[in-house]
Amino acid sequence: MTTPTRTDVLVVGAGPAGSAAAARAAEAGHDVVLADAAVFPRDKACGDGLTPRAIAELQHLGLGDWVRGRGENRGLRAAGFGQLLELPWPGGSLPAHGGAVARTELDTRIRSAALERGAVGVEGARAVDVERDGDRVSGVVFSTDQGSHTISCRRLVVADGARSTLGRVLGRVWHHDTAYGVAARAYVRSGRHDDEWISSHLELRGAENEVLSGYGWVFPLHDGHVNIGVGTLATEARPANIRLRSLIEHYAAQRREDWQLDGEVRDVASALLPMGGAVSHVAGCNWALVGDAAGCVNPLNGEGIDYGLETGRTVVDLLGEDDLTLAWPATLRRHYGSAFSIARRLAGLLTTPRLLPLAGPVGMRSRALMTVALRVMGNLVTDEDADLVARAWRLAGRASMRADVLPPFPAADLRTPA
């Protein structure tokens, strides 16, 4: 197949965010090219968990039955500080079940959904630069095995992940003074691969038995394996000085008997995650960053698939705007600003030494409190929810935003050096 040289909408990055954007744009009648540096299927460092909010987005893409056929989970089994709680997904405005699918399979299927709707796929093409016409991006320069290649475009969606090489070319700045995530995952065979609960251990301990500001997880994949991983929080002032491979092996050893783990962990992969919209310059005249590239990652649990799918879908509704420079950050703040603000404030507190060992036992003794925590930490409060928890969460978020020196998704003229 000949690589296209021009398109109406060019999407760089074929993960959930980019593929969702490509699918929505193609459905809307745009000519779409969906380009990625990898050749699919490809791996991605991720916990592979799908919250009910992510399930809802997959249903929008017509993939509800597909993902349901790969196993469901009822909610979260939270363990730590001498307690064990099984907390069902709250349901309400969202599905009452979650899932978990390895990213090699999930991303390939979502990308296929975009191609089925008419997007043209380009693989093995790494975006390295842009061409400009005044203040607009007129094309993207790709590096391939065959050399350099440019695809001209009228609109550009950048979905190239947390590091966002193209985002940096366009001026994206990641602000490290708010909480960010450091995580690693692996796969291992398990006799409980079809367990009906995802599992999180909130009392994550290091090699010297110290409590770390993060959690460990075991997510059943219903295919003979589990995704096992560890994640910790850090800030510029309090960096995470841990060796992830050693920590994940230590954590797997702790879980081996309980989860009937068989063999050594394999395919260990790690990631550094900007969280809570701690990224400025996420849009220009005719371009926008979505998903992880825009810092759309939950500061309290490191989850980003649902935000990726949502922002990919949402950005297409703005492609008719004359200028996205202010419109897209404003849209992101309207959807996520208050929740991200309070969540990253709480996440920052969790990096404070001694706080988690004191607060953890108190929280884990209250089922009611942990039920609320599951909902707000899991991004399970929607605009349609009007109950007490939803109202209180939004009120706290708005108060937090008023106190922010640098709000989520700050405008380009508010940037400070990272």
C-alpha positions in Angstrom: 0.0 0.0 0.0 1.3 3.4 -1.0 1.9 5.8 2.0 -0.5 8.8 1.7 1.1 12.2 1.2 -1.8 14.4 2.4 -5.0 14.1 4.5 -7.6 16.2 6.2 -7.0 14.8 9.7 -3.6 13.3 10.6 -3.5 11.3 13.9 0.0 10.5 15.3 -0.1 7.6 17.6 -2.4 4.6 17.3 -3.0 3.8 21.0 -6.5 4.1 22.5 -6.5 7.9 22.3 -5.3 8.2 18.7 -7.4 5.3 17.5 -10.5 6.6 19.2 -9.9 10.0 17.5 -9.3 8.4 14.1 -12.5 6.3 14.4 -14.6 9.3 15.4 -13.1 11.5 12.7 -13.6 8.9 10.0 -17.2 8.4 11.1 -17.7 12.2 10.8 -16.7 12.0 7.2 -13.1 13.3 7.4 -10.2 11.8 5.4 -8.0 10.4 8.2 -4.5 9.0 8.4 -3.6 7.1 11.6 0.2 6.8 11.9 2.3 5.1 14.5 6.0 4.4 15.0 5.4 0.7 15.7 4.1 -2.2 13.7 1.0 -3.7 15.3 0.6 -5.7 17.4 3.0 -4.0 19.7 3.4 -4.0 23.5 2.8 -1.1 25.9 3.8 -0.7 29.5 0.4 -0.7 31.3 -1.6 -2.4 33.9 -4.1 -3.5 31.2 -7.0 -2.7 33.6 -10.3 -1.3 32.1 -12.4 0.6 34.5 -16.2 0.9 33.9 -15.5 4.3 32.4 -13.2 2.7 29.8 -15.8 0.0 29.2 -18.4 2.6 28.4 -16.0 4.2 25.9 -15.3 0.8 24.2 -19.1 0.4 24.0 -19.2 3.7 22.1 -16.8 2.2 19.6 -18.9 -0.9 19.2 -16.5 -3.1 21.1 -18.6 -3.8 24.1 -19.3 -7.5 23.3 -15.7 -8.0 22.2 -14.2 -6.8 25.5 -16.8 -8.6 27.5 -15.9 -11.8 25.8 -12.4 -11.4 27.3 -13.5 -11.6 30.8 -15.2 -9.3 33.3 -14.4 -8.3 36.9 -16.9 -7.2 39.5 -14.7 -4.6 41.2 -11.6 -4.1 43.4 -10.3 -6.4 46.1 -8.3 -4.0 48.2 -5.8 -5.3 50.7 -3.5 -3.7 53.2 -2.8 -2.8 56.8 -4.4 -6.0 58.0 -7.6 -5.6 56.1 -9.2 -7.1 53.0 -12.2 -5.5 51.3 -14.1 -6.5 48.2 -15.6 -3.3 46.7 -18.0 -3.7 43.7 -17.9 -1.2 40.9 -20.6 1.4 41.8 -22.6 1.2 38.5 -25.0 4.1 38.3 -24.3 6.1 35.1 -21.5 3.7 34.2 -21.4 -0.1 33.6 -21.2 -2.2 36.7 -18.3 -4.3 35.5 -14.7 -3.7 34.4 -12.2 -5.8 32.4 -8.5 -6.3 31.6 -7.0 -7.0 28.2 -3.3 -7.0 27.3 -2.4 -3.9 25.4 -0.9 -6.0 22.5 -4.5 -7.2 21.9 -6.5 -4.1 23.0 -4.7 -1.5 21.0 -4.7 -3.6 17.9 -8.5 -4.1 18.2 -9.2 -0.4 18.8 -6.9 0.5 15.8 -8.8 -2.0 13.7 -12.0 -0.3 14.6 -10.6 3.0 13.3 -9.5 1.3 10.0 -12.9 -0.3 9.6 -14.5 3.1 9.7 -12.2 4.4 6.9 -9.0 5.6 8.5 -5.9 4.8 6.6 -3.2 3.2 8.7 0.5 3.9 8.5 2.9 1.8 10.5 6.6 2.0 11.2 6.7 5.8 10.8 8.1 7.8 13.6 7.0 11.5 13.7 10.2 13.6 14.1 9.3 17.1 13.0 6.5 19.4 11.7 6.2 21.7 8.7 4.4 25.0 9.3 2.4 27.6 7.4 2.4 30.6 9.6 0.9 29.5 13.0 -0.6 26.4 11.5 1.0 22.9 11.2 0.9 22.0 7.5 2.5 18.6 7.7 4.4 16.1 9.8 7.8 14.7 8.9 8.2 10.9 9.5 11.3 8.8 9.7 10.9 5.3 8.2 13.1 2.5 7.1 12.8 3.9 3.6 13.9 7.4 4.7 12.1 10.6 5.5 8.4 11.1 4.4 6.0 14.0 4.9 2.3 13.8 5.3 0.5 17.1 4.7 -2.6 17.8 6.8 -5.3 20.4 7.6 -5.7 19.2 11.3 -3.3 17.3 13.5 -4.1 15.1 16.6 -1.1 14.2 18.6 -1.5 10.9 20.6 2.1 9.7 20.8 2.1 8.8 24.5 3.5 10.1 27.8 6.9 11.1 26.4 5.3 12.7 23.3 8.2 13.3 21.0 6.1 15.3 18.6 4.5 17.2 21.5 7.9 18.4 22.6 8.6 19.5 19.0 5.4 21.5 19.2 6.3 23.1 22.6 4.7 20.8 25.2 6.1 21.3 28.7 5.7 18.7 31.4 5.6 20.3 34.9 7.3 18.0 37.4 6.4 20.0 40.5 3.0 18.1 40.8 2.8 14.4 41.4 3.8 12.0 38.7 3.9 8.2 38.4 6.7 5.7 38.2 5.4 2.2 37.4 6.3 -1.2 36.1 4.3 -4.2 35.0 5.0 -7.8 34.1 3.1 -11.0 33.1 3.1 -14.4 34.9 1.0 -17.5 34.7 -1.5 -17.8 37.5 -3.9 -20.4 38.8 -6.3 -17.5 39.5 -6.2 -15.9 36.1 -10.0 -15.9 35.9 -10.6 -14.3 39.4 -13.6 -12.0 39.3 -11.9 -9.2 41.2 -8.9 -7.0 40.2 -6.6 -6.8 43.2 -4.7 -3.9 44.7 -2.4 -4.0 47.6 -2.4 -0.5 49.2 0.4 -1.4 51.6 3.2 -1.6 49.1 6.5 -2.3 50.9 10.0 -2.1 49.7 12.9 -4.5 50.2 13.6 -3.0 53.7 9.9 -3.3 54.7 9.3 0.4 54.3 5.8 1.5 53.2 6.0 3.2 49.7 3.6 5.9 48.4 2.0 3.7 45.9 0.4 0.3 45.4 0.8 -3.1 43.9 -1.7 -4.8 41.6 -2.7 -8.1 40.2 -5.1 -7.9 37.3 -6.6 -11.3 36.0 -6.5 -11.5 32.2 -8.6 -14.7 31.8 -6.1 -16.2 29.5 -3.9 -18.1 31.9 -2.0 -15.1 33.0 -2.2 -12.0 35.3 -0.7 -8.6 34.8 1.3 -7.9 38.0 2.8 -4.5 38.7 3.9 -1.8 41.1 3.5 1.9 41.0 4.7 4.7 43.2 4.1 8.5 43.3 6.8 11.1 43.2 7.3 14.8 42.8 10.2 17.0 41.8 10.8 17.7 45.5 10.4 14.0 46.5 11.6 11.8 43.7 11.0 8.0 43.7 14.4 6.4 44.4 13.5 2.8 43.7 14.6 0.1 41.4 11.4 -1.0 39.6 12.6 -4.4 38.4 13.7 -5.4 41.9 10.5 -4.1 43.4 8.3 -6.0 41.0 10.2 -9.2 41.7 9.9 -8.6 45.4 6.2 -8.0 45.1 5.6 -11.1 42.9 7.4 -13.2 45.5 5.0 -11.9 48.2 1.9 -12.7 46.0 3.2 -16.1 44.6 1.4 -18.5 47.0 -1.9 -16.5 47.2 -2.2 -16.0 43.4 -0.8 -19.5 42.5 1.9 -17.9 40.3 3.7 -20.3 38.1 7.2 -19.4 36.8 9.1 -16.1 36.8 7.7 -12.8 35.9 8.4 -11.9 32.2 8.1 -9.0 29.9 8.9 -6.4 32.6 8.2 -2.9 31.3 8.2 0.4 33.0 6.8 3.9 32.4 7.1 7.4 33.7 3.7 9.1 33.7 2.8 12.8 33.7 -0.5 13.0 35.6 -3.4 15.3 36.3 -3.0 17.6 33.3 0.5 18.8 34.5 1.3 19.7 30.9 1.2 23.1 29.2 0.9 24.0 25.5 -1.4 21.1 24.6 -2.8 22.8 21.6 -2.1 25.2 18.7 -4.1 26.7 15.9 -4.9 23.5 14.2 -3.4 20.8 16.4 -4.1 19.2 19.8 -2.6 16.7 22.2 -4.8 13.9 23.6 -4.5 11.1 26.1 -1.2 10.5 27.9 0.5 13.1 25.7 -1.7 15.8 27.3 -1.1 14.4 30.8 -4.5 12.8 31.0 -3.6 10.2 33.6 -5.3 9.7 36.9 -3.0 11.0 39.7 -4.5 8.5 42.3 -4.2 5.2 40.4 -2.2 5.8 37.2 -5.0 4.9 34.9 -5.1 6.5 31.5 -7.0 4.3 29.1 -10.4 5.8 29.8 -9.1 9.4 29.5 -7.3 8.4 26.3 -10.5 7.1 24.7 -12.6 10.1 26.0 -10.2 12.8 24.8 -9.7 11.1 21.5 -13.5 11.1 21.0 -14.0 14.6 22.3 -11.3 16.4 20.3 -13.0 15.5 17.0 -16.0 17.7 18.0 -13.6 20.7 18.0 -11.9 20.1 14.7 -14.2 22.6 13.0 -12.9 25.4 15.3 -10.8 28.1 13.7 -8.2 28.0 16.5 -7.7 25.3 19.1 -5.0 27.1 21.1 -7.4 28.1 23.9 -10.4 26.0 23.0 -8.9 22.6 23.6 -7.2 23.4 27.0 -10.5 25.0 28.1 -12.4 21.8 27.1 -10.0 19.6 29.0 -10.3 21.8 32.1 -14.1 21.7 31.9 -14.1 17.9 31.7 -11.2 17.1 34.1 -9.8 20.2 35.7 -11.5 20.1 39.1 -11.0 16.3 39.5 -7.4 16.4 38.4 -6.7 19.4 40.7 -7.9 17.8 43.9 -6.6 14.3 42.9 -3.0 15.5 42.3 -3.2 17.5 45.5 -4.1 14.3 47.4 -1.4 12.4 45.4 1.2 14.9 46.4 0.2 14.5 50.1 0.7 10.7 49.7 4.4 11.3 48.8 4.9 12.8 52.3 6.9 10.3 54.4 4.9 8.7 57.2 1.5 9.9 56.0 0.4 6.6 54.4 1.5 4.4 57.3 -0.7 6.6 59.5 -3.7 7.2 57.2 -3.8 3.8 55.6 -4.9 1.7 58.6 -7.7 4.3 59.3 -9.0 4.2 55.8 -8.9 0.5 55.4 -11.0 -0.1 58.6 -13.9 1.8 57.0 -15.8 0.0 54.2 -17.9 3.1 53.6 -14.8 5.3 53.2 -13.1 2.9 50.9 -16.2 2.6 48.7 -16.1 6.4 48.3 -12.3 6.2 47.7 -12.8 3.5 44.9 -15.3 5.8 43.2 -13.3 9.0 43.2 -9.9 7.4 42.8 -11.2 5.3 39.9 -12.6 8.4 37.9 -16.1 7.0 38.4 -17.9 10.3 39.0 -19.5 11.6 35.8 -21.2 14.8 34.9 -24.6 13.0 35.1 -24.1 12.0 38.7 -25.8 14.3 41.2 -25.5 12.3 44.5 -23.8 13.6 47.6 -20.4 12.0 46.8 -20.3 13.5 43.3 -21.4 16.9 44.5 -18.8 16.9 47.3 -16.0 15.7 44.9 -16.8 18.5 42.4 -17.0 21.1 45.2 -13.6 20.0 46.6 -12.2 20.1 43.1 -13.3 23.6 42.3 -11.9 24.8 45.6 -8.6 23.1 44.8 -8.5 24.8 41.4 -8.9 28.2 42.9 -5.8 27.5 45.1 -3.7 26.2 42.2 -0.7 28.2 41.2 -0.6 26.3 37.9 -4.0 24.7 37.1 -4.4 21.6 35.0 -3.7 22.2 31.3 -2.4 25.7 31.8 -2.4 28.0 28.8 0.9 28.4 26.9 1.6 31.9 28.3 1.6 30.4 31.9 4.4 28.0 31.3 7.2 27.7 33.7 10.4 25.7 33.2 10.0 22.0 34.1 
